[in-house]
Amino acid sequence: MALIEFKNVVKKFDGSSVLDDVSFSIEKGEVFCVIGPSGVGKSVTLKHIVRLLSPTSGDVIVDGVNITDCSDDELFSLRSRMAYLFQSGALLAWKTVAENVALPLQECTSLDDAEIDSKVNAALEAVELSAAADKYPSEISGGMQKRAALARAMVRQAEIVLYDEPTSGLDPVTSVMIHKLIKKFNKERGVTSVVVTHDLAGAISIADRLLLLRNARVAFCGTPQDFLKSTDPYAMEYVAATKGITI
Amino acid sequence: MTVVREPIWDDAPRSKFASVVRRSLTLLSSLGWSARILLSTIAAFPSVIVRRTSRAEFVHQLYVTGIRTLPVLAVVSLFMGMILALQVGLELRRFNQEAFLGSAVMISLMREMAPFSCALCLASCVGSAIAAELGTMKVNDEIAALEIMSISPVRFLSAPRILALVVMSPILGFFCCVIGVMGGGLVGETQLGVDFAQYMVSAMGIVDLKDLYVGLLKSFIFGLVIGTVAVTQGFGATHGATGVGKATQRSVIINFLLILMFGYMVTRICYR
């Protein structure tokens, strides 16, 4: 059974469809990338998985639970197994990097201070941010903020991690580093990762499967290899545009 | 309860009538949502004391609400007492009744003016800051991030702030009353020829425990109102910096109106 399933999801804002009859499924343990141009509904898709948005019609099923009409308790229980890396990082401005990473452990577990410190240090080390542990989010770069948010997302040992444009606005070196971290967490911890991005090269390097959205609908869903071989005109156009080739 | 919510309608209204109906329903929905946040916050008050991290935040909010606003409150209440004493004293002098200046100032301050002016200052200084802070967190997805981490924004953000306002508001209201009475005494001594000791005897002679309790009750209610309005406006902020500005403005306006309304209602109930 699929871990996450979209069934005929329609989402409208002010009468216009952002998602129109979108259906796909994500298997446990895979890295699933959602690609497409800006404004096509990638982040909206991601937000449906944690019910930050609810579909106008259709169902979103996470681990057998229909998240669109589940109770607050069920939602709380599902969310406790997920982590979400926001485009902006969404770190709390008045807490240091280490305090931000420690937050989910302090608030949602009964671990003592020593255990929390040890897990926080390990998480910061994994994203190479130990030196910035005592700095505030405003004192570090955008790339470091994203890595800190990644450490916060991973410190809880979440089973499903949702990444919203994890490399947008970052230099190529940092982008590659973030992609490597996503793949590393997936391999080492068996995390199911859903990555929203418009960075096709990055998506191809980490994805087990790709979903291409076009005009609020699914244009392609399959492996990166199949995507690159696809004869679908839009998929070809998207690949060509990414490579900077005019066709 | 979840704080991040979507608009009720995902299409534009088709007529002006539909637009009016939707606005009315949205208002009712917002009132219900605010009531839910208030009840959830009150239910979360014990956790503020029990949980170490929440307790630290609560102490910080006590400092922000209580200590940081003291200079403003001291100046406002001092001048309010002085103005009150001058206006009342000049009228009393016409009837050679300056001896009752202390009573008049004390009664006005304790029953009405001290809780009222304290609440307005708190709404302006603390309420607006809370609305802006939480509004910024909302538009920056920080509140959504908390919810996804299964950290209740109501318990983590709302409860320490509202509880701090509820605790500090009566204390600050009493402080305003004391400073205001002192200001009145200063004006009485220097401009109206009323001896300070005589002024204080007159002021303390009129004090009734009921007046003190009503004043404290008003301050308590104002604290609850200011916190609830500020938190709900902050949590409801949308559309970036402009939305945060609007939420802050709405917080101050709604608080001013509710402070006046609740002030009248409590007076009406307690002094029939």
Boltz contact constraints between the chains, C-beta under 6 A:
constraints:
  - contact:
      token1: [A, 12]
      token2: [B, 10]
      max_distance: 6.0
  - contact:
      token1: [A, 13]
      token2: [B, 10]
      max_distance: 6.0
  - contact:
      token1: [A, 14]
      token2: [B, 12]
      max_distance: 6.0
  - contact:
      token1: [A, 15]
      token2: [B, 11]
      max_distance: 6.0
  - contact:
      token1: [A, 15]
      token2: [B, 12]
      max_distance: 6.0
  - contact:
      token1: [A, 50]
      token2: [B, 148]
      max_distance: 6.0
  - contact:
      token1: [A, 52]
      token2: [B, 4]
      max_distance: 6.0
  - contact:
      token1: [A, 52]
      token2: [B, 144]
      max_distance: 6.0
  - contact:
      token1: [A, 56]
      token2: [B, 10]
      max_distance: 6.0
  - contact:
      token1: [A, 76]
      token2: [B, 150]
      max_distance: 6.0
  - contact:
      token1: [A, 79]
      token2: [B, 148]
      max_distance: 6.0
  - contact:
      token1: [A, 79]
      token2: [B, 150]
      max_distance: 6.0
  - contact:
      token1: [A, 80]
      token2: [B, 150]
      max_distance: 6.0
  - contact:
      token1: [A, 84]
      token2: [B, 148]
      max_distance: 6.0
  - contact:
      token1: [A, 86]
      token2: [B, 141]
      max_distance: 6.0
  - contact:
      token1: [A, 86]
      token2: [B, 145]
      max_distance: 6.0
  - contact:
      token1: [A, 88]
      token2: [B, 140]
      max_distance: 6.0
  - contact:
      token1: [A, 88]
      token2: [B, 141]
      max_distance: 6.0
  - contact:
      token1: [A, 90]
      token2: [B, 141]
      max_distance: 6.0
  - contact:
      token1: [A, 90]
      token2: [B, 142]
      max_distance: 6.0
  - contact:
      token1: [A, 90]
      token2: [B, 145]
      max_distance: 6.0
  - contact:
      token1: [A, 92]
      token2: [B, 142]
      max_distance: 6.0
  - contact:
      token1: [A, 104]
      token2: [B, 149]
      max_distance: 6.0
  - contact:
      token1: [A, 106]
      token2: [B, 53]
      max_distance: 6.0
  - contact:
      token1: [A, 107]
      token2: [B, 151]
      max_distance: 6.0
  - contact:
      token1: [A, 108]
      token2: [B, 150]
      max_distance: 6.0
